[in-house]
Amino acid sequence: MKINIILAGVGGQGILTIAAILDTAALKSNLNLKQSEVHGMSQRGGAVQSHVRISDTEIYSDLIPQGKADMIISVEPMELLRYLPYLKKDGFLITDSNPFNNIVDYPNLEALYNEIKSHKNHILIDAKKIAKDLGNSRATNIVLLGAASELIPISEENLTNAIKTLFERKGERIVTKNIDAFNKGKEIAKEQLTAKKV
């Protein structure tokens, strides 16, 4: 078993939280992992990306070569497209539909969506709204992790336990809200994937 995941977004969107959950769940599953990250400046909306490599055999590099990513999970649609050269031919794109308009010449949103939809394997969801409807607007990243979880070869139990571990110091209410966000993302992704098969 081997999976290469690129996480993308802008500073403050919780990219490194997704990475920490995946790392914790992988270790709990007795898997090998390597991770690298580039931090942007959250107060300026700088780009943040992380490479997460998980395998049941030894991993020699923490960087994913171009054309070898199994999936790109992004909390921002334009940031997703930045890393397309890394995606495998049959890889998955998973992103929130909401832009982070931090530049004056932000691309046309419809054109962005069309580019994402031109890839057969994509999950494009309004994760921000889902998180807000669940009463936890900061959990957009966890909704997206839930959406991706169907495609990640780590048990749901280990992923949800990793969420508990990471958020337990914030109290049970926050843990529950994040697990609700994870479950809702998983449910919506399952619906989208099923609809595409029909």
C-alpha positions as CSV (number, residue, x, y, z in Angstrom):
1,M,0.0,0.0,0.0
2,K,1.3,3.4,-0.9
3,I,-0.4,6.8,-1.3
4,N,1.0,10.2,-2.2
5,I,-1.2,13.3,-1.2
6,I,-0.6,16.9,-1.9
7,L,-2.4,19.4,0.4
8,A,-2.9,22.9,-0.8
9,G,-4.4,26.2,0.3
10,V,-3.5,29.5,1.7
11,G,-2.2,30.3,5.2
12,G,-4.8,29.9,8.0
13,Q,-7.0,27.4,6.1
14,G,-5.8,24.4,8.1
15,I,-3.6,22.6,5.6
16,L,-1.2,21.6,8.3
17,T,-4.0,20.3,10.5
18,I,-5.1,17.9,7.7
19,A,-1.4,16.8,7.5
20,A,-1.2,16.3,11.2
21,I,-4.4,14.1,11.2
22,L,-3.1,12.0,8.3
23,D,0.3,11.6,10.1
24,T,-1.3,10.6,13.4
25,A,-3.7,8.1,11.7
26,A,-0.9,6.6,9.6
27,L,1.3,6.0,12.7
28,K,-1.6,4.5,14.5
29,S,-2.0,2.2,11.5
30,N,1.7,1.1,11.8
31,L,2.4,2.7,8.4
32,N,5.5,4.6,7.3
33,L,5.2,8.3,6.5
34,K,7.2,11.2,5.3
35,Q,5.9,14.8,5.1
36,S,7.2,18.1,3.9
37,E,5.6,21.5,3.9
38,V,6.0,25.0,2.7
39,H,4.4,27.7,4.8
40,G,3.0,30.9,3.5
41,M,2.1,33.9,5.6
42,S,-1.4,33.4,6.9
43,Q,-2.0,37.1,7.6
44,R,-1.2,37.8,3.9
45,G,-3.0,34.7,2.4
46,G,0.3,33.2,1.3
47,A,0.3,29.8,-0.3
48,V,0.7,26.7,1.9
49,Q,1.3,23.2,0.6
50,S,2.3,19.9,2.1
51,H,3.4,16.6,0.6
52,V,2.2,13.6,2.6
53,R,3.5,10.2,1.7
54,I,2.2,7.1,3.4
55,S,3.3,3.5,2.7
56,D,3.6,0.0,4.2
57,T,7.2,-0.1,2.9
58,E,10.1,2.3,3.4
59,I,9.8,5.8,1.9
60,Y,13.0,7.4,0.7
61,S,11.9,11.0,0.0
62,D,9.4,13.4,1.6
63,L,8.8,15.1,-1.8
64,I,6.3,13.7,-4.3
65,P,7.7,13.7,-7.9
66,Q,5.6,15.3,-10.7
67,G,3.0,12.9,-12.0
68,K,3.1,10.7,-8.9
69,A,0.4,12.3,-6.6
70,D,-2.6,10.0,-6.0
71,M,-4.7,13.0,-4.9
72,I,-4.6,16.7,-4.3
73,I,-6.7,18.0,-1.5
74,S,-7.2,21.8,-1.6
75,V,-9.1,24.3,0.6
76,E,-8.9,26.8,-2.3
77,P,-9.8,26.0,-6.0
78,M,-7.0,28.1,-7.6
79,E,-4.4,26.6,-5.3
80,L,-5.5,23.1,-6.4
81,L,-4.7,23.9,-10.1
82,R,-1.2,25.1,-9.2
83,Y,-0.2,21.5,-8.4
84,L,-1.8,19.7,-11.4
85,P,1.6,18.7,-12.8
86,Y,2.0,16.5,-9.8
87,L,-1.2,14.5,-10.3
88,K,-1.1,11.0,-11.7
89,K,-3.1,10.3,-14.8
90,D,-5.9,8.7,-12.8
91,G,-5.4,10.8,-9.7
92,F,-8.1,12.6,-7.7
93,L,-8.8,16.3,-7.2
94,I,-10.7,17.2,-4.1
95,T,-11.4,20.9,-3.4
96,D,-13.7,23.4,-1.7
97,S,-15.5,25.5,-4.3
98,N,-15.0,28.8,-2.4
99,P,-12.2,31.1,-3.6
100,F,-9.8,33.0,-1.3
101,N,-9.7,36.3,-3.3
102,N,-6.3,37.6,-2.2
103,I,-5.1,38.8,-5.5
104,V,-6.5,41.5,-7.8
105,D,-6.4,39.4,-11.0
106,Y,-8.0,36.3,-9.4
107,P,-9.1,33.9,-12.3
108,N,-12.7,33.6,-13.5
109,L,-14.4,31.2,-11.1
110,E,-16.4,29.5,-13.8
111,A,-13.2,28.8,-15.8
112,L,-11.6,27.3,-12.6
113,Y,-14.6,25.0,-12.0
114,N,-14.6,23.9,-15.7
115,E,-10.9,23.1,-15.5
116,I,-11.5,21.0,-12.3
117,K,-14.5,19.3,-13.8
118,S,-12.5,18.4,-17.0
119,H,-10.7,15.8,-14.8
120,K,-12.8,12.7,-14.5
121,N,-11.8,12.1,-10.9
122,H,-12.8,15.2,-9.0
123,I,-14.8,16.1,-5.9
124,L,-15.9,19.7,-5.9
125,I,-17.9,20.7,-2.8
126,D,-19.0,23.7,-0.9
127,A,-17.1,22.6,2.1
128,K,-17.2,26.1,3.7
129,K,-21.1,26.1,3.7
130,I,-21.2,22.6,5.0
131,A,-18.9,23.5,7.9
132,K,-20.9,26.7,8.6
133,D,-24.2,24.7,8.5
134,L,-22.8,22.3,11.1
135,G,-22.0,25.3,13.4
136,N,-18.2,25.1,12.9
137,S,-17.1,27.5,10.1
138,R,-13.5,26.8,10.8
139,A,-13.9,23.1,9.9
140,T,-13.8,23.5,6.1
141,N,-10.5,21.6,6.0
142,I,-12.0,18.7,8.0
143,V,-15.0,18.5,5.7
144,L,-12.5,18.1,2.8
145,L,-10.5,15.4,4.7
146,G,-13.8,13.5,5.2
147,A,-14.5,13.8,1.5
148,A,-11.0,12.4,0.7
149,S,-11.2,9.7,3.3
150,E,-13.1,7.3,1.0
151,L,-10.0,7.2,-1.2
152,I,-7.4,7.0,1.6
153,P,-6.4,3.5,2.7
154,I,-6.5,4.3,6.4
155,S,-9.4,3.1,8.5
156,E,-12.2,5.6,9.4
157,E,-11.6,4.6,13.0
158,N,-7.9,5.7,12.9
159,L,-8.8,8.9,11.1
160,T,-11.5,9.9,13.6
161,N,-9.3,8.9,16.5
162,A,-6.6,11.2,15.1
163,I,-9.1,14.0,15.0
164,K,-10.0,13.4,18.6
165,T,-6.3,13.3,19.6
166,L,-5.6,16.6,17.8
167,F,-8.6,18.5,19.1
168,E,-9.1,17.0,22.6
169,R,-7.3,19.9,24.3
170,K,-10.0,22.2,22.9
171,G,-12.8,20.2,24.6
172,E,-15.4,17.6,23.7
173,R,-17.7,20.1,21.9
174,I,-15.0,21.0,19.4
175,V,-14.0,17.3,18.9
176,T,-17.6,16.4,18.2
177,K,-18.1,19.3,15.7
178,N,-15.0,18.2,13.8
179,I,-16.0,14.6,13.7
180,D,-19.4,15.8,12.4
181,A,-17.6,17.8,9.7
182,F,-15.5,14.8,8.8
183,N,-18.6,12.5,8.5
184,K,-20.6,15.0,6.5
185,G,-17.7,15.4,4.0
186,K,-17.5,11.6,3.7
187,E,-21.2,11.4,3.1
188,I,-21.3,14.0,0.4
189,A,-18.3,12.6,-1.4
190,K,-19.9,9.2,-1.4
191,E,-23.0,10.7,-3.0
192,Q,-20.9,12.4,-5.7
193,L,-18.8,9.3,-6.5
194,T,-22.0,7.1,-6.7
195,A,-23.7,9.6,-9.0
196,K,-20.7,9.6,-11.4
197,K,-20.9,5.8,-11.6
198,V,-24.6,5.8,-12.7
